[in-house]
Each structure stands twice: as C-alpha cells, then as structure tokens.
Amino acid sequence: MNSLFADRLTNVQIAGNTVRMEFSTLEFLPGNDPNAPNTRVSLVLAMPLEGFVQAYNGQETVVRKLLADGLLKRNEPTPAQ
C-alpha cells in the first residue's frame, strides 16, 4: 500500500461517472512570502461517483463529530456592508 500526503484539495472535476480530485502540497520557497506559499499538484485521484459519495458521507460524519466535540468551529458569514 502507498501512503501519500497532500495539504489540500485544489480541484474536483466530474466526467460522466468518474470524479477526479487534484490534491496539492504547499511549497515554501526561499525569498517568497511565508504567508503565501506556492501550491504544487502532488496527486490526482480518480474514483467512481458512487465511491466519491460514500467518501463524502464518511467525511461529513467526521466533521459533525469534530464540531460536536468543539475541535472545529464553523465560519460564520460576515455581514454585508
């Protein structure tokens, strides 16, 4: 089994019954602003739509538990000016 790491999901595309997710890692390059790192695509994962929905449901369950346990907080929308 291969283990891979990504800092974030940067793109999702759906073509027919296939979902392609592009994951990226952050690159902190010398001389660049450390608060604005570059991103580099490190992995593209393709899976059937049914598998994507199952993965989404599992992630949604984890997020709800993190919210309930106080380990994650919702971003409240800022009022329009």
N, C-alpha and C positions, 0 to 999 in steps of 0.2 A: 504494500500500500504506500502511496506517495502522500506526504504531508506538504501542503503549500500554505503560504501566508499572504494576505492582502490587507492593506489598511482600509480600503473602501471599495464599494461597488460603484463603478463610474458610468456604466451604460447597460441598458437592457433593451434587447430587440426581440420581436416575435415574428417569425416567418412560418406561416402555416401552423403546424403543431409543435414547433420547436422554439424554445426560448433560449436565447444566447445572452449570457451575462458576462460583462467585461469587468474584471477586478484590477485594481491598481495599488501600487505601493508608493509611499511618499519618498522623495529624494531630497535630501538637504545638501545642496551643493555649496562649496566654498564661495563666498562673495555674494550669495543670494540672500534675500531677506529670510531669516529663520521662521518668520510667521507666515510665509507664503511659499511653502515647498513646492517643487515640481511633482507631478504625478507621472508614473510610468506604468503602462499596462503590463501586468505580470501573469495574467491568466485569463483565458476565455473558457467559460463553462457552458456547454450546450446540453439541454435536457428536454425531454418531452413536456408539454404543457401540463399534463396530469402530475408529473413529478414536481414541477415548479410550484403548483398549487399546494401539494402536500407539504413541501418545504416551507412555503409561506405560512401555512396554518401552524406548523410547528414553531416558527419564529414568532408568530403573533402570540402564541401561548406563553413563550418565554418572556416577551415584552410585557404582557399583562402581569405576570408574576413579579418581574422586576419593579413595575410601577406599584403593585400592591405592597411589596416589601420595602418601598421607599428608596430603592437603589437607583432608580431612574425617575426623572421628573419630566412631565410634558412641557413643551414650549408653548406658552400662551401667546396667541396672536397680539401684536402691538396694535393699539387703536390707530385708526387712520387720522391724519392731521388735516 
